[in-house]
């Protein structure tokens, strides 16, 4: 086998490995496997008492909001699955198929989108192998808040720091916190995977290009 042919094959293999790493890395960053439940009546607080829920019942394509969390849903009626995106981080999504069937999608770190969420499959009967239809969807989230403002000895409430608002209960909520966690953490991970894959791809291209510079006497 000539040296030029060997270098070409090395470059081709490195290129394939690089592209595979990019695809696998991107899939691993976003995909999540559901946890099946034999109770379709579960609420977000049943999984975590600190979670608030946005219930979409019945589910359909469109935008839904409770004033804090806003989600856009695309419902696929044929396969009984949904895609979703949100304005802030979501901790989990619970899919109800029936009173005794459900799937929980848990996100750590929080996510602002996902695709292909579905219920468990029918194990028997005429619909065996098909996903249960979606009865309702519950989006679970928590809102991070800053500590209550301090009170001076005279009983006069100190002014809140810039960039915060005070709710009627006296809790300061920082709007800059919402929706930033998943972007920072997930974006950093995806960028690192991209750089690593791109480096391998460039190495493959360089090896492939070098093969054309081998002198005829080296064959």
ZIKASUL-V450650 format. One record per residue. N is the residue number from 1. PHI is phi as a letter, one per 40 degrees, with the letter a starting at -180 (999 if undefined). NEAR is the number of other C-alpha atoms within 12 Angstrom. D_CENTER is the distance of its C-alpha to the mean C-alpha in Angstrom with 1 decimal. Layout:
n: [N,N]
phi: [PHI,PHI]
near: [NEAR,NEAR]
d_center: [D_CENTER,D_CENTER]
//
This chain:
n: [1,2,3,4,5,6,7,8,9,10,11,12,13,14,15,16,17,18,19,20,21,22,23,24,25,26,27,28,29,30,31,32,33,34,35,36,37,38,39,40,41,42,43,44,45,46,47,48,49,50,51,52,53,54,55,56,57,58,59,60,61,62,63,64,65,66,67,68,69,70,71,72,73,74,75,76,77,78,79,80,81,82,83,84,85,86,87,88,89,90,91,92,93,94,95,96,97,98,99,100,101,102,103,104,105,106,107,108,109,110,111,112,113,114,115,116,117,118,119,120,121,122,123,124,125,126,127,128,129,130,131,132,133,134,135,136,137,138,139,140,141,142,143,144,145,146,147,148,149,150,151,152,153,154,155,156,157,158,159,160,161,162,163,164,165,166,167,168,169,170,171,172,173,174,175,176,177,178,179,180,181,182,183,184,185,186,187,188,189,190,191,192,193,194,195,196,197,198,199,200,201,202,203,204,205,206,207,208,209,210,211,212,213,214,215,216,217,218,219]
phi: [999,c,c,c,c,c,c,c,c,c,c,c,c,c,c,c,c,c,c,c,c,c,c,c,c,c,c,c,c,b,c,a,c,c,b,c,b,c,b,c,c,c,b,d,c,c,c,a,d,c,c,b,b,b,c,b,a,c,c,a,c,i,b,b,a,b,g,b,c,b,b,b,b,b,c,c,c,c,b,f,a,b,b,a,a,a,c,b,c,b,c,a,b,b,b,c,b,a,c,b,b,a,b,b,b,b,b,a,c,d,b,b,a,a,b,g,c,a,c,c,c,c,c,a,g,c,b,d,g,c,c,c,c,c,c,a,b,b,c,b,a,b,b,c,b,c,c,c,c,c,b,c,d,c,g,c,c,c,c,c,c,d,g,b,b,b,c,d,c,g,c,c,b,c,c,c,c,c,g,c,c,c,c,c,c,c,c,c,c,c,c,c,c,c,c,c,c,c,c,c,c,c,c,c,c,c,c,c,c,c,c,c,b,c,c,d,c,c,c]
near: [10,16,21,23,21,20,27,26,22,25,27,25,21,26,26,22,24,27,25,21,25,27,19,18,24,22,18,16,29,29,21,25,23,22,23,25,24,19,21,28,26,31,31,30,21,19,25,17,13,16,23,26,33,32,29,32,17,19,33,25,20,19,22,27,21,19,12,25,30,28,38,26,29,23,27,21,19,13,21,28,34,34,29,34,30,34,29,32,39,41,37,39,49,44,48,40,37,25,18,19,30,36,40,36,37,31,28,21,25,35,38,38,36,34,24,26,40,42,38,36,25,19,13,11,9,10,14,12,14,21,32,33,31,36,30,34,43,44,49,42,41,26,28,23,20,23,18,22,22,18,13,10,8,8,8,10,14,15,17,21,16,12,14,21,22,23,16,9,11,20,19,26,26,23,20,18,22,27,31,24,24,28,26,19,21,27,20,16,22,25,19,19,26,24,19,21,27,24,21,27,27,22,25,27,25,21,27,26,20,21,25,21,18,19,12,11,9,15,15]
d_center: [47.5,47.7,45.9,44.4,43.0,41.5,39.8,38.4,36.9,35.4,33.8,32.5,31.0,29.3,27.8,26.4,25.0,23.3,21.7,20.6,19.0,17.0,15.8,15.0,13.3,10.9,10.3,9.9,7.3,4.7,6.8,7.7,11.3,12.6,15.6,18.5,20.8,24.4,24.3,22.8,24.0,21.5,20.3,17.7,20.6,21.6,18.6,18.8,21.7,20.0,17.3,18.2,17.3,17.2,18.8,19.0,22.2,22.9,19.7,20.3,19.1,19.2,18.2,18.3,18.8,20.5,21.4,18.7,15.4,15.4,13.2,14.0,14.2,15.6,17.5,18.9,22.2,23.4,20.8,19.6,15.9,13.6,11.0,9.7,8.9,10.2,12.5,11.4,8.8,8.4,9.4,9.8,10.8,14.3,15.9,19.7,21.8,25.1,26.8,26.3,23.1,19.4,16.0,13.6,9.9,9.4,6.6,8.5,8.0,6.8,3.7,5.7,5.0,5.2,8.7,11.6,11.4,15.0,17.7,19.8,22.6,26.2,28.2,31.6,33.5,33.5,29.7,29.1,26.1,24.4,21.5,22.7,22.6,20.2,22.3,19.9,16.4,15.7,12.9,13.3,13.1,15.6,17.3,18.7,22.4,25.1,28.4,31.2,33.7,36.8,40.2,43.4,46.5,48.1,45.4,44.1,40.3,39.2,37.4,33.6,32.2,31.4,28.0,27.7,28.7,30.6,29.8,32.9,32.3,32.6,29.0,27.8,24.3,22.9,21.0,19.9,17.7,15.4,12.1,13.0,11.6,7.9,9.7,12.3,10.9,8.2,10.9,13.5,12.2,11.8,15.2,16.9,16.0,17.3,20.5,21.2,21.0,23.0,25.6,26.1,26.4,29.0,30.9,31.2,32.4,34.9,36.3,36.6,38.4,40.6,41.9,43.7,45.5,47.2,50.9,52.7,54.7,51.6,50.9]
//
